[in-house]
Amino acid sequence: MPSRFFLIFPLLSAVFLFSACEPLAEEVTKEVELEGQVFVVSADGESIPLSLVTVRVFERDSITRFLDEREAEIVERKEKLKKEIEEHEREVVEAKRRRREAVEEYRVVRTAIEQERKAYLDEVALRTERHEARIEGNETLIHELNEIPRPPDGVPTRAEFEAYQERRDRWYSMLAPEREIWREALVEQNEELARILENLEIEQEERIASWEEKEKSLIVAMEEYDEAIAEAERAVRELQERRARFPSVNEYFQGLPDPAFRVRTDANGEFLVVLPENRRMALVAQVNREIRDARENHTWFLWVDPAGDQRQKILLSNHNTLTLEEDFEDLLNGERL
């Protein structure tokens, strides 16, 4: 039994040694040349090549993972925009409510002011008239005390003559010191009445100013609410416009990861990139350029399937740029395997 074992063992060793020395078949990865051109067509039909445009080629898993993350961020930003719009819409409603209250308060206060103004001015007019009449009467008495009453001109009536006689008799019946005392008292009273009239005029001006200030403050409050309404409505419009434009294609392709391959277009807008065969990849190119006062943004995104021995060619122009309106979501979702 041992002799048989020793005879078989060398044969097995030779077989194993021969197998170990046999060369393994190498996995050969074929490559395919992908060429293209980036250009725009002007309104008059002129083809304008775009040079120095970076063309990136991404592995499928890399680009889909990135776009999934971007989409999650964009969904979050959409929700944030929605909440901002709702917040400003609530501000509009609240500002309008407060303005209605301010208008109603203005009407109530203005009615009260008009009633108060009429009553007060009527009272001031009556007091002013009464004080001015007293001043005028005192001035007449002072004049009579200063001079001997003169008889009326022409042929007086009986009543006029009797009144003249009464003034004359009274004047002669009073002593000079007594007339002086009366005159000083009347002058002092007129001075006091003049001060009352002056203070009454100042009080009237202050009262009118306070009414005007109160009305003005209510008008200013309404104007402030008008401004608040306009500002909130403007914010709503701007956010709604942003929401209508959001997300742009550029939003999806901000902060791209490092590509598997990267080339730049030459002076003719042409590029050439060598890719592994039979491996689906994503090609991305972006152009931002200013023309006069306008700014152009172009983004190209397409899946490429390098295959075959012949060189493949693609054209990137403003006629096949990527837009969200052309089922961009379907284009991406179709590759999320």
Secondary structure, 3 states (H helix, E strand, C coil): CHHHHHHHHHHHHHHHHHHHHCCCCCCCCCEEEEEEEEEEECCCCCEEECCCCEEEEEEHHHHHHHHHHHHHHHHHHHHHHHHHHHHHHHHHHHHHHHHHHHHHHHHHHHHHHHHHHHHHHHHHHHHHHHHHHHHHHHHHHHHHHHCCCCCCCCCCCHHHHHHHHHHHHHHHHCCHHHHHHHHHHHHHHHHHHHHHHHHHHHHHHHHHHHHHHHHHHHHHHHHHHHHHHHHHHHHHHHHHHHHHHCCCHHHHCCCCCCCCEEEECCCCCEEEEEEECCCCEEEEEEEEEEECCEEEEEEEEEEECCCCCCCEEEEECCCCCCCHHHCHHHHHHCCCC
